[in-house]
Amino acid sequence: MGAMGATGVSRVAVKLRPRRGGTTTLVSPGVSTPVFPGTGLGKVPRPRRVGAGERPGGAGERPVAAPAPVSAWLPSAPCSRVCVESVGSPAAVPRALVRLAALLAVLVFGIVLIPVVGRLAAVWRDRLTRTWCRTIVRATGVRLRITGAAPPGGGLLLVANHISWLDIPLLAAVRPARMLAKAEIRQWPVAGVLTASSGALFIQRDRLRALPRTVERIADSLRGGSAVVVFPEGSTWCGRAQGRFRRAAFQAALDAGVPVQPVHLHYRFDGGAATTAPAFVGSDSLLTSVWRVLSARALVAEVRVEPVLGAGSAPDRRTLALAAETATNGAATNGAADTGTAVVETADAHRRSAEARRRSTDAHGMSANSEAYAHL
């Protein structure tokens, strides 16, 4: 340990045999691993020497694979399935099945017509796309209410808070645009085909070095007169809280000299109460989230298009990102006041509480690993 302190982190890898009841597994320094319920870490056994002709691991031992490293810069939300309201019931199954059939019919109809619509003039293409996306939302049983309007033409960066997979057709109903999407969406059923055919700009979020090139591609699209949709939070939130806006995409708007259009998305029941049912967070699968929306009754999606932030209205991307974040947060506050919704926990308080829980979990994991290293 003295040598490690003098020279930094040495290349040491220690494999522990898990005790009965479950313990942690220690891997190379700097890689945290989950701590499973059990009797604690206990003492670290000495590594057993492998005899001649014996395979590493020995009889009865299963080698433990180290988890794949995760980039620390990746944005993530503290929201989980605990935040999501359960709205399903056995009585809702027939209604959900009817909506599912209608949704699939609308999607298939649109996919078949994509080659035809692509040959139309931009005005007609955008009009048909908006109509199709509104129909998708209505097929799920969700009522759509849009306040305000985005500029109909020219380069435009649309930014919005991110809650659900429904956010995508909602924003396309405001103005059809190319979407900045994570590369994993390519593998999604149906949604992957639709996203790719819409001309989406895919980003590999675990490659930080690829970010400047992604910003250049966004700027090129904006200069060409296209609208680009970005969710600057980088992850979905439950709807009762909102994440900080990341600044990279706003640099593309500055480079291209185009305005930024803030949009606030909000889901509630028709009676006025806000709901997290449409949220797509944590360990949710896409099909689970879709079924929850289809099963819900009287869902309303509110889209508030805020005043546009003109090109040159901010000197740098930090200021521009903060202005857009403030605009969407202000829309959330005004929306709650207009509908008379009694919010038990404000968005800021919810975010602080969730982030405090995440920091506590991280600190617990670091403490457990530190205790393990102390035995070496």
C-alpha positions in Angstrom: 0.0 0.0 0.0 2.9 2.3 0.7 4.1 1.9 -2.9 0.6 2.6 -4.2 0.5 5.9 -2.3 3.9 7.0 -3.7 3.3 6.1 -7.3 -0.4 6.7 -7.7 -2.8 3.9 -8.7 -0.9 0.7 -9.6 -2.1 -1.9 -11.9 -3.4 -4.4 -9.4 -6.4 -6.6 -9.9 -7.7 -8.7 -7.0 -10.4 -11.3 -7.3 -12.3 -12.2 -4.2 -14.3 -15.4 -3.7 -17.8 -14.4 -2.6 -18.8 -15.6 0.9 -22.1 -17.3 1.4 -24.8 -14.7 1.7 -23.3 -12.5 -0.9 -20.5 -9.9 -0.7 -18.8 -7.4 -2.8 -16.3 -8.1 -5.5 -13.1 -6.0 -5.6 -11.8 -5.2 -9.0 -9.1 -2.9 -10.2 -8.8 0.5 -8.4 -11.2 3.2 -9.7 -13.9 0.8 -10.8 -16.8 0.6 -8.3 -18.9 -2.5 -8.1 -22.3 -3.1 -6.5 -22.5 -4.2 -2.9 -25.1 -7.0 -2.4 -27.0 -7.7 0.8 -25.2 -10.1 3.1 -23.1 -10.3 6.2 -20.6 -7.6 5.1 -17.2 -7.5 3.5 -15.4 -9.6 6.1 -11.7 -10.4 5.7 -10.1 -10.6 2.3 -8.7 -14.1 1.7 -5.3 -14.4 0.3 -5.1 -15.3 -3.4 -4.7 -19.0 -3.9 -1.8 -20.1 -6.0 -2.8 -22.1 -9.1 -1.2 -25.5 -9.2 0.4 -27.2 -12.2 -2.1 -28.4 -14.7 -5.0 -26.6 -12.9 -7.2 -24.2 -14.7 -7.4 -20.7 -13.2 -10.3 -20.4 -10.8 -10.2 -24.0 -9.6 -13.0 -26.4 -9.1 -16.2 -24.9 -8.0 -15.0 -21.3 -8.6 -16.6 -19.1 -11.1 -14.5 -16.2 -12.4 -16.1 -12.8 -11.8 -16.0 -10.5 -14.8 -15.3 -6.9 -14.0 -18.1 -4.5 -15.0 -17.7 -2.5 -18.1 -16.4 1.0 -17.3 -19.0 3.7 -17.5 -18.2 7.3 -18.5 -18.6 9.6 -15.6 -19.7 12.5 -17.8 -22.8 10.7 -19.1 -25.9 12.6 -17.9 -28.3 10.6 -15.7 -31.5 11.4 -13.7 -32.1 10.2 -10.2 -35.7 9.4 -11.1 -36.6 5.7 -11.0 -39.7 3.5 -11.3 -40.5 4.5 -7.7 -41.5 8.0 -9.1 -43.9 6.5 -11.6 -47.6 6.3 -10.7 -49.4 3.0 -11.3 -52.6 3.6 -13.4 -53.3 0.2 -14.7 -56.2 -2.1 -13.7 -57.8 -5.3 -15.1 -60.7 -3.1 -16.3 -58.3 -1.0 -18.4 -57.0 -4.0 -20.4 -59.8 -3.9 -23.2 -59.3 -0.2 -23.5 -55.5 -0.5 -23.8 -55.8 -3.3 -26.4 -58.1 -1.1 -28.6 -55.7 1.8 -28.3 -52.7 -0.5 -29.1 -54.4 -1.7 -32.3 -55.2 1.9 -33.3 -51.6 3.0 -32.6 -50.1 0.2 -34.6 -52.4 1.0 -37.5 -51.4 4.7 -37.5 -47.7 3.8 -37.3 -47.9 1.3 -40.2 -49.9 3.7 -42.3 -47.3 6.4 -41.8 -44.3 4.1 -42.4 -45.8 3.0 -45.7 -46.3 6.6 -46.9 -42.8 7.8 -45.9 -41.4 7.4 -49.4 -44.3 9.2 -50.9 -44.4 12.1 -48.4 -40.6 12.5 -48.8 -41.1 13.6 -52.5 -43.6 16.4 -51.6 -42.8 20.0 -51.1 -41.5 21.0 -47.7 -44.7 22.9 -46.8 -47.0 19.9 -47.5 -44.5 17.4 -46.0 -44.3 19.3 -42.7 -48.1 19.7 -42.6 -48.7 16.0 -43.1 -46.0 15.1 -40.5 -47.6 17.3 -37.9 -51.0 15.7 -38.6 -49.6 12.2 -38.4 -47.8 12.9 -35.1 -51.0 14.4 -33.6 -52.9 11.3 -34.7 -50.2 9.1 -33.0 -50.7 10.9 -29.7 -54.5 10.7 -30.0 -54.4 7.0 -30.8 -52.8 6.4 -27.4 -55.8 8.0 -25.7 -53.8 11.2 -24.8 -55.4 14.6 -25.4 -53.0 17.1 -26.9 -53.0 20.8 -26.0 -50.4 23.1 -27.6 -49.9 26.7 -26.5 -47.8 29.0 -28.8 -46.1 28.3 -32.0 -42.6 27.9 -33.4 -41.2 29.7 -36.4 -42.4 27.7 -39.5 -39.2 27.8 -41.4 -35.4 28.4 -41.2 -32.8 26.8 -38.9 -34.1 26.4 -35.4 -32.9 24.5 -32.3 -35.8 23.1 -30.4 -35.0 22.3 -26.7 -37.3 20.8 -24.2 -37.5 18.9 -20.9 -37.5 15.2 -21.4 -40.1 12.9 -19.7 -41.4 10.2 -22.0 -41.2 8.6 -25.4 -44.3 10.6 -26.2 -42.2 13.8 -26.2 -40.9 12.9 -29.7 -44.3 13.0 -31.5 -45.4 16.0 -29.3 -42.4 18.1 -30.5 -42.9 16.9 -34.1 -46.5 18.2 -33.8 -45.1 21.6 -33.0 -42.6 21.6 -35.9 -41.1 18.5 -37.7 -37.4 18.4 -37.1 -34.3 16.2 -37.1 -33.8 14.7 -33.7 -30.6 14.2 -31.7 -31.0 10.7 -30.4 -28.8 8.2 -28.6 -27.5 5.4 -30.8 -29.3 2.7 -28.8 -32.7 3.9 -30.2 -31.7 2.3 -33.5 -32.4 -1.1 -31.9 -35.8 -0.2 -30.6 -38.8 -1.9 -32.3 -40.7 0.4 -34.6 -39.4 3.5 -32.9 -35.9 2.8 -34.3 -37.1 2.6 -37.9 -39.2 5.8 -37.5 -36.3 7.7 -35.9 -33.8 6.6 -38.5 -36.1 7.4 -41.4 -36.8 10.9 -40.0 -33.1 11.8 -40.5 -32.1 11.7 -36.9 -28.6 12.6 -35.8 -27.4 9.7 -33.6 -24.9 10.2 -30.9 -22.8 7.6 -29.0 -23.0 9.0 -25.6 -20.2 6.9 -24.1 -17.7 8.5 -26.5 -16.8 11.9 -25.2 -14.3 12.5 -28.1 -17.2 12.2 -30.6 -19.0 15.1 -29.0 -17.3 17.9 -31.0 -18.1 16.2 -34.3 -21.8 15.8 -33.2 -21.9 19.5 -32.5 -20.6 20.2 -36.0 -23.2 18.0 -37.5 -26.0 19.8 -35.6 -24.6 23.2 -36.7 -24.4 22.0 -40.4 -28.1 20.9 -40.2 -29.1 24.3 -38.7 -27.2 26.2 -41.3 -29.0 24.2 -44.0 -32.4 25.5 -42.7 -33.4 22.4 -40.8 -34.9 22.3 -37.3 -33.2 20.1 -34.8 -34.7 18.7 -31.6 -32.5 18.3 -28.6 -33.2 17.2 -25.0 -30.4 19.0 -23.2 -31.0 17.2 -19.9 -29.6 14.1 -21.6 -31.9 11.8 -19.7 -35.6 11.4 -18.9 -37.0 12.7 -15.7 -40.3 11.8 -14.0 -42.0 15.1 -14.6 -42.0 16.4 -11.1 -38.4 17.6 -11.4 -36.3 18.8 -14.2 -32.5 18.4 -14.9 -29.9 20.9 -15.8 -29.5 21.8 -19.4 -26.2 20.6 -20.9 -24.5 23.3 -22.9 -22.9 21.4 -25.9 -25.9 21.6 -28.3 -26.3 25.3 -27.7 -22.8 25.8 -29.1 -24.2 24.5 -32.4 -26.9 27.2 -32.4 -24.3 29.9 -31.7 -22.0 28.5 -34.5 -24.9 28.4 -37.0 -26.4 31.8 -35.9 -29.9 30.4 -35.4 -32.5 31.0 -32.7 -33.4 28.6 -29.9 -37.0 27.6 -29.2 -37.6 26.5 -25.6 -40.6 24.1 -25.2 -42.0 22.8 -21.9 -43.8 19.4 -21.8 -46.2 18.6 -19.0 -48.5 15.6 -18.4 -51.6 15.7 -16.2 -55.0 14.1 -15.8 -58.0 15.9 -17.3 -59.1 16.9 -13.8 -56.0 19.0 -13.4 -53.7 16.7 -11.3 -50.2 16.3 -12.6 -49.1 12.7 -13.2 -45.8 10.8 -13.7 -47.6 7.9 -15.5 -46.2 8.7 -19.0 -42.6 8.9 -17.6 -40.0 6.5 -19.2 -37.3 6.4 -16.5 -35.1 4.0 -14.6 -35.4 0.3 -15.4 -38.6 0.8 -17.4 -38.8 -1.0 -20.7 -40.3 0.7 -23.7 -43.2 -1.7 -23.9 -44.0 -1.3 -20.2 -44.1 2.5 -20.6 -46.2 2.3 -23.7 -48.7 -0.1 -22.0 -49.0 2.2 -19.0 -49.9 5.1 -21.2 -52.4 3.0 -23.1 -54.0 1.9 -19.9 -54.4 5.4 -18.4 -57.6 7.3 -18.5 -58.0 11.0 -19.4 -54.3 11.8 -19.8 -53.5 15.3 -21.2 -50.2 16.3 -22.8 -49.6 20.0 -22.5 -47.0 21.6 -24.8 -46.1 25.2 -24.0 -44.0 26.8 -26.8 -42.1 29.7 -25.1 -40.9 32.9 -26.7 -38.0 32.2 -29.0 -34.4 33.1 -28.0 -33.1 35.0 -30.9 -29.7 34.4 -32.5 -27.1 36.6 -30.7 -29.3 37.0 -27.6 -26.6 35.3 -25.5 -22.8 35.8 -25.6 -21.9 32.2 -24.9 -23.4 28.7 -24.6 -23.6 28.7 -20.9 -25.8 31.8 -20.8 -27.9 30.5 -23.7 -28.5 27.1 -21.9 -29.4 28.8 -18.7 -31.9 31.1 -20.5 -33.6 28.1 -22.2 -33.7 26.2 -18.9 -35.2 29.2 -17.1 -37.8 29.5 -19.8 -38.9 25.9 -19.5 -38.8 26.1 -15.7 -40.9 29.2 -15.7 -43.5 27.5 -18.0 -43.7 24.7 -15.4 -44.4 27.1 -12.6 -47.0 29.0 -14.6 -48.7 25.8 -15.8 -49.1 24.6 -12.2 -50.7 27.9 -11.2 -53.0 28.0 -14.2 -54.5 24.5 -13.7 -54.7 24.9 -9.9 -52.6 21.7 -9.3 -51.6 21.2 -5.7 -47.9 20.3 -6.0 -46.9 18.5 -2.9 -43.2 18.8 -3.7 -41.8 21.5 -5.9 -39.5 20.6 -8.8 -36.4 22.0 -7.1 -37.1 20.3 -3.8 -37.7 17.0 -5.6 -34.5 17.3 -7.6 -32.5 18.2 -4.5 -33.9 15.2 -2.6 -33.3 12.8 -5.5 -29.8 14.0 -6.0 -29.1 13.7 -2.3 -30.2 10.1 -2.4 -27.9 9.4 -5.3 -24.9 11.0 -3.6 -25.7 9.0 -0.5 -25.7 5.8 -2.5 -22.4 6.7 -4.2 -20.8 7.5 -0.9 -21.9 4.2 0.5 -20.3 2.3 -2.4 -17.1 4.3 -2.1 -17.0 3.6 1.7 -17.5 -0.1 1.1 -14.6 -0.2 -1.5 -12.3 1.8 0.8 -13.0 -0.7 3.6 -12.0 -3.5 1.3 -8.8 -1.8 0.2 -7.9 -1.3 3.9 -7.6 -5.1 4.3 -4.9 -5.4 1.6 
